[in-house]
Amino acid sequence: MAFDIVGARKEGYSDEEIAKYLASQKKFDYSGALNEGYSPAEIADYLAQQVAEPERTVLGQIGQTFKAVPRGIANTVLSTGEGLAELADAATNLVGAEGLIDSGDENALVKASREGRDWIANSALGADPSYQDAWFTKFGEGAGSMLTFLAPVGILRGLGAAGKAIPKLGTSARELALTGTLATGSGAGEQAQRVAAARAQGLEVTQGEEDAAVGLGGLIGLSEIAPIASILKRVPKNVTPAQKSRILDLLQKSIRGGAEEAVQEASAGLLQDFTEKGIYNPDLAVGESFWDDLTVGGAVGAFADFVVNAAAGLHRAGNLQPRSRRRRIVLGRSDRWRCCRCVRRFRGQCCRRTAQFLNHRSAA
């Protein structure tokens, strides 16, 4: 269905406003068309005939959702690289060493990050135009982004072959530093991309304004740490297979985690909007992505909280049965007492070595 341009004009929207809106929907080079001599009215009339309702299917949406997860991971990593490079440039500019680090596409890391995102968009991982604005597609990208921030604190290692209990992977200073670096770079990278988009639309953004926006974006990005640390903090430390209210407990924690992530994402989006509007784009409409940030962020947070806590419970429960079997092969009261003390002190991690030692001694 074509866009109702007549109705939009009756509502009082100007041709320029309509053209800019439609250009953003279709990823159309509005500034380039103006430079070619086309008027806003001509551009609006042209784009109004191009915008149609996308055709979607259930199977197609499922495929796009799963494909969005690795895309979210890759884009978050690339945005982090761009943001860290721009932050470094802003820091050197602040101390008067303007020429020490290049800015924008002149910076090799920034250029590589932007080219990487362009390559992903045009590759098999790229979003189908019919699904790119769908809620579940955004959920998949959000899940990929969340996974990027969870990885440094050892969730994948805790669930994998290393076999260490997740509670032992608490947010130490080193893990927080790594996660904080990713979060800061991601937030700064978002502002760097906003600045580039504003310049592409013809707005004048000075180097000082860009540096200020990138710095604030990095501070806003730090808010990503809060829900990550909260999810890990709620990982149960004493899980037994006989726990009666396990599912209810998981759901309650997931709802809490989802609420925290929803507030964080929505707040961060608004702060990024206010930063852009207050520094270099006074005409920006604040809060256009608020609903998506709130709902997608909440769903991703709840899902991540549920998966992490459920996996932690299964992992710890799986460690209880072998430990009890290993205790039975220990002979003698003093030996049994020593093995149990070892279990209490090291949470069963050295129990197998203790049992092997005691068996060897009893055989001798």
C-alpha positions in Angstrom: 0.0 0.0 0.0 1.4 3.4 -1.0 2.0 6.1 1.5 -0.9 8.6 1.9 0.9 11.7 1.0 -2.3 13.7 0.4 -3.5 12.9 3.9 -0.1 13.8 5.4 -0.2 17.2 3.7 -3.7 17.8 5.0 -2.4 17.1 8.5 0.0 20.0 8.1 3.3 18.2 7.3 5.5 20.0 4.9 7.0 18.4 1.8 10.4 18.5 3.5 9.2 16.7 6.6 7.4 14.0 4.5 10.4 13.6 2.2 12.8 13.2 5.2 10.5 10.7 6.8 10.1 8.6 3.7 13.8 8.8 3.0 14.6 7.4 6.4 12.2 4.5 5.9 13.7 3.5 2.5 17.3 4.4 3.3 17.1 7.0 0.5 19.9 9.5 0.0 17.8 12.7 0.6 20.7 15.1 0.6 22.1 13.6 -2.6 18.7 14.1 -4.4 18.6 17.7 -3.3 22.1 18.2 -4.6 20.9 16.8 -7.9 18.3 19.6 -8.1 15.2 17.8 -7.1 12.8 19.7 -4.8 11.4 18.2 -1.5 8.0 17.9 -3.1 9.4 15.9 -6.0 11.3 13.6 -3.7 8.2 13.2 -1.4 6.0 12.3 -4.4 8.5 9.8 -5.7 9.1 8.1 -2.4 5.4 8.0 -1.5 4.9 5.5 -4.4 7.8 3.4 -3.3 6.8 2.7 0.3 4.7 -0.4 0.6 3.7 -2.8 3.3 6.3 -5.6 3.6 5.2 -9.1 2.9 6.1 -11.4 5.8 5.7 -15.0 6.7 6.1 -16.9 10.0 8.9 -19.0 8.7 10.6 -16.0 7.2 10.4 -14.1 10.5 11.9 -17.1 12.4 14.8 -17.3 10.0 15.4 -13.5 10.2 15.2 -13.6 14.0 17.9 -16.3 14.3 20.0 -14.5 11.7 19.8 -11.3 13.6 21.6 -12.7 16.6 25.1 -13.1 15.0 24.5 -9.8 13.2 23.8 -8.1 16.6 27.1 -9.6 18.0 29.1 -8.4 15.0 27.6 -4.9 14.8 28.1 -4.4 18.6 31.8 -5.4 18.3 32.3 -3.2 15.3 30.5 -0.2 16.9 32.6 -0.7 20.0 35.8 -0.5 17.9 34.6 2.7 16.2 33.5 4.2 19.5 36.9 3.5 21.2 38.7 5.0 18.3 36.6 8.1 18.4 37.0 8.4 22.2 40.7 8.2 21.8 40.6 11.0 19.3 38.4 13.1 21.5 40.8 12.6 24.5 43.8 13.7 22.5 41.9 16.7 21.1 41.0 17.6 24.7 44.7 17.8 25.8 45.7 19.7 22.7 47.2 16.9 20.6 44.7 17.2 17.7 46.9 15.6 15.1 47.9 12.6 17.1 44.9 10.4 16.2 42.8 10.8 13.1 39.0 11.3 13.2 36.2 9.9 11.1 37.0 7.8 8.0 40.7 9.0 8.2 41.0 6.8 11.2 41.8 3.2 10.1 39.8 1.6 12.9 36.8 3.8 12.3 36.9 3.2 8.6 37.3 -0.6 9.1 34.3 -0.6 11.5 32.1 1.2 9.1 33.1 -0.9 6.2 32.5 -4.0 8.3 29.0 -2.9 9.1 28.3 -2.2 5.4 29.7 -5.6 4.5 27.4 -7.3 7.0 24.4 -5.4 5.8 25.0 -6.5 2.2 26.0 -10.1 3.1 23.9 -13.2 3.9 23.7 -11.9 7.5 22.0 -8.7 6.4 18.4 -8.0 7.3 15.7 -8.6 4.6 14.1 -5.2 3.9 10.7 -6.7 4.6 11.7 -7.8 8.1 14.3 -5.2 9.2 11.8 -3.1 11.2 10.0 -6.1 12.6 9.9 -6.5 16.4 11.3 -10.0 16.5 14.2 -9.0 14.2 15.1 -6.3 16.7 14.8 -8.8 19.5 17.3 -11.1 17.7 19.8 -8.2 17.3 19.2 -7.2 20.9 20.0 -10.8 22.1 23.2 -10.7 20.1 24.2 -7.4 21.7 23.4 -8.8 25.2 25.5 -11.9 24.5 28.4 -9.7 23.5 28.3 -8.0 27.0 27.8 -11.3 28.8 30.7 -13.1 27.2 33.5 -11.2 29.1 32.2 -12.2 32.5 32.6 -15.9 31.7 29.0 -17.1 31.0 30.0 -19.0 27.9 33.0 -20.5 29.8 30.9 -21.3 32.8 28.4 -23.2 30.7 31.0 -24.9 28.5 33.7 -27.5 28.9 35.6 -25.8 31.7 32.8 -27.0 34.0 33.2 -24.3 36.6 30.2 -23.2 38.5 28.7 -19.9 37.3 28.6 -18.4 40.8 32.4 -18.5 40.9 32.4 -16.1 37.9 31.1 -13.1 39.8 31.7 -9.6 38.4 35.3 -9.1 39.5 37.2 -5.9 38.9 38.9 -7.3 35.8 35.6 -8.6 34.3 33.8 -5.3 35.1 36.7 -3.4 33.4 36.4 -5.5 30.3 32.6 -5.2 30.2 32.8 -1.5 30.9 35.2 -1.0 28.0 32.8 -2.7 25.6 29.8 -0.7 27.0 31.7 2.6 26.8 32.9 1.9 23.3 29.4 0.8 22.1 27.8 4.0 23.5 30.4 6.2 22.0 30.1 4.3 18.7 26.3 5.0 18.6 27.0 8.8 18.9 29.7 8.6 16.2 27.2 7.0 13.9 24.6 9.6 14.7 27.1 12.4 13.9 27.9 10.7 10.6 24.2 10.5 9.7 23.7 14.1 10.7 26.5 15.2 8.4 25.1 13.1 5.6 21.9 15.0 5.9 23.7 18.3 5.5 24.0 19.4 9.2 27.2 21.2 10.3 28.9 19.4 13.2 32.1 20.8 14.4 35.0 18.7 15.8 34.3 20.0 19.3 30.6 19.1 19.1 31.5 15.6 17.8 34.0 15.1 20.6 31.5 16.2 23.3 28.8 14.0 21.9 31.1 11.0 21.7 32.3 11.5 25.2 28.7 11.7 26.6 27.7 8.7 24.5 30.5 6.7 26.1 29.2 7.6 29.6 25.7 6.6 28.6 27.0 3.3 27.3 28.3 2.5 30.8 24.7 2.0 31.9 24.8 -1.4 30.0 26.8 -2.8 32.9 23.9 -2.5 35.4 21.6 -5.2 34.0 24.5 -7.5 33.3 25.8 -7.3 36.8 22.3 -7.7 38.2 21.7 -10.8 36.1 24.9 -12.4 37.4 24.2 -11.4 41.0 20.9 -13.3 40.9 22.4 -16.6 39.8 21.5 -19.0 42.6 24.3 -20.3 44.7 22.6 -23.2 46.4 20.5 -25.0 43.8 19.2 -28.5 44.5 17.3 -30.8 42.1 14.4 -31.0 44.6 13.8 -27.3 44.7 10.0 -27.1 44.5 9.5 -23.5 43.3 12.3 -23.6 40.7 10.2 -22.5 37.7 8.3 -19.8 39.6 11.6 -18.5 41.0 13.1 -18.4 37.5 10.1 -16.5 36.2 10.2 -14.0 39.0 13.9 -13.3 38.4 13.4 -13.0 34.7 10.6 -10.5 35.1 12.9 -8.4 37.3 15.8 -8.7 34.9 13.5 -7.7 32.0 12.2 -4.7 33.8 15.8 -3.5 34.6 16.9 -4.0 31.1 13.8 -2.2 29.7 14.5 0.8 31.9 18.1 0.9 31.0 17.6 0.6 27.3 14.8 3.1 27.2 16.7 5.6 29.4 19.9 5.2 27.3 18.0 5.8 24.1 16.5 9.0 25.5 19.8 10.2 26.8 21.4 9.6 23.3 18.6 11.5 21.7 19.0 14.4 24.2 22.7 14.4 23.5 22.2 14.7 19.8 19.5 17.3 20.1 21.4 19.4 22.6 24.7 19.5 20.8 24.4 19.3 17.1 20.8 18.5 15.9 18.3 20.8 17.5 15.4 19.6 15.2 15.7 15.9 16.3 12.4 14.4 17.5 13.3 12.8 20.9 11.9 9.4 21.8 11.0 8.0 18.4 12.6 4.6 19.4 11.4 4.7 23.0 8.8 2.0 22.7 11.1 -0.4 20.8 13.9 0.3 23.3 11.5 -0.4 26.2 9.8 -3.6 24.8 12.7 -5.1 23.0 15.1 -4.4 25.8 12.7 -5.8 28.4 12.2 -9.0 26.4 15.9 -9.5 25.9 16.7 -8.9 29.5 14.0 -11.3 30.7 15.2 -14.0 28.2 18.9 -13.6 29.2 18.1 -13.7 32.9 16.0 -16.9 32.5 18.6 -18.7 30.4 21.5 -17.8 32.6 19.7 -18.8 35.8 18.2 -22.0 34.3 21.6 -23.1 33.0 23.3 -22.3 36.3 20.7 -24.5 38.1 21.2 -27.4 35.8 25.0 -27.2 36.0 25.0 -27.1 39.8 22.4 -29.9 40.1 24.5 -32.0 37.7 27.5 -31.7 40.0 25.7 -33.0 43.1 25.1 -36.6 42.1 28.7 -37.4 41.1 29.9 -35.8 44.3 27.7 -38.1 46.5 28.9 -41.2 44.6 32.5 -40.1 45.1 32.0 -39.9 48.9 30.9 -43.5 49.1 34.2 -44.9 47.9 36.1 -43.1 50.7 37.1 -45.5 53.5 37.5 -44.7 57.2 35.9 -42.0 59.5 38.9 -39.6 59.4 39.2 -40.0 55.6 35.5 -39.3 55.2 35.7 -36.3 57.4 38.6 -34.9 55.4 36.8 -35.4 52.1 33.6 -33.6 53.4 35.7 -30.8 54.7 37.3 -30.5 51.2 33.8 -30.4 49.6 32.7 -27.6 52.0 35.8 -25.6 51.4 36.2 -25.9 47.7 32.5 -26.6 46.7 33.4 -30.0 45.3 35.9 -28.8 42.7 38.8 -30.9 44.2 36.7 -33.8 45.4 37.8 -36.2 42.6 41.4 -35.6 43.3 40.8 -36.2 47.1 39.0 -39.5 46.4 41.8 -40.7 44.1 44.4 -39.9 46.7 42.5 -41.7 49.4 41.8 -44.7 47.3 45.5 -45.0 46.4 46.4 -44.7 50.1 43.9 -47.4 51.2 45.2 -49.8 48.4 48.7 -49.3 49.6 
